[in-house]
Amino acid sequence: MRRGGRAFWLNLVREYEAGRGNGEPQRQFAARHGVKLSTFRSWLYRRSREDGADEVAPRLLPVRVIASTAPTARQQGEADVAAIEAELPSGMRVRFAAALGAELIADVLRRLG
């Protein structure tokens, strides 16, 4: 295995992750193996993103929206604001103000699945 190649770094990251219980700091681990801390951390991050190990699934909570009785809570013409509504495969419906733009709305919908 070539030192500095992908296999080297992935094995090093796996070794570190397997031994996390011993409490060795990343800085000390990197020094013990003779690698730069910044490079080691970048491989830790890369591996976590590839495996989804540190990725937390978005948590959606039910929300009940009620109309406010406060006179300043609604803007003039609020009912006339153009909206885009989407229904996800799960059945959840999401509504966006059309002014947000298609790119942002598409990104949010992709993330919601």
N, C-alpha and C positions, 0 to 999 in steps of 0.2 A: 504494500500500500504506500503510495507516494505521500510524503509528508506535505501537507498544505493542500492536497487535493480534496475533492468532495467527500470521498470515503473516509479520509483521515478526520475531517472536521465532524462528520456525522457520528463517527465512533467516539470521538472526544466528547461531543455533546451528550451522547447516550450514557457514557461513563459518568459524566457529571450528574445527569438526571437520576441515574441509578443510585448514586451516593449522596443525594441531597439530605438524607437523614442524618449524616454525620456533621452537618452544619458548616462545612467548609465554604468560606466566601468565594465568590467568583474570582476575585483578584488573586487570592492565594492559589486556587486551582489552576488558573492560567499561568501563573509564575512557576508553579511546580512542573508544568508540562512545557515550559519554555515558549509560550505563545503570547501574542499581544492581547491584552484584555479586550480592547475594542473589537478586534477581529473575532475573538471567542464569543463576545456578546452578540455580534451580528449573526453568527451562526446559530446561537441559541434562539434568537428571534426568528430567523429564517425557518428553522426546524419547527418551532411552535406554530408558525403560520401555515406551513405545509401540512402538518398533522392536525391542525386545529386544536392542539392540546390546550392552549391558553385562550382560545376563542370562546367567548360566552355567547350562547344563543340569545337573541333578543327576547326579552320577557314582556309580553303584552298583557295588560290588565284591563278588565272591563271598565269602561268609563260611562257614566250617565251624565249627559249634558242637559242642563235645564236653562230655560230662558231667564235672564236677569230682570228683576223689576226696577233696577236702578235706571234712572232716565239717561245717564251718560254711558251706560254699558253698551249700547248699540250705536253704531255709526249711521249717519243718514244714508239711505239707499243700500243698506246691507243686504236686503232681500234681493237686490238686483245684481249682486256680485256673481259673475260667471263661475261655475264650479265644475270640476271633473270628478266623477265618482267611479271607483273601480271595485270589482268584486274579486277577491282572491280565490284560488282553488279551495281553500278551507271554508269558504262561505263568508268570510269577514269582508265587510264593506268599508272602504276608505274614501273620504271626500277631501279634495284639495281645491284651493282657490286656483282658478285657471291662470292667474297672474304669476304663479310660482314658476311656470315654464315647464315644457314637456320633458326636458332633460332631467331636471330635479325630481319630478314626479316619477319618471321611469326608474331612476336610481333608487328611490324609496321603495317602489313596488318590487324591484328585484331583491332588495334586502329583506323585505317582508316575506318573500317567497310566494 
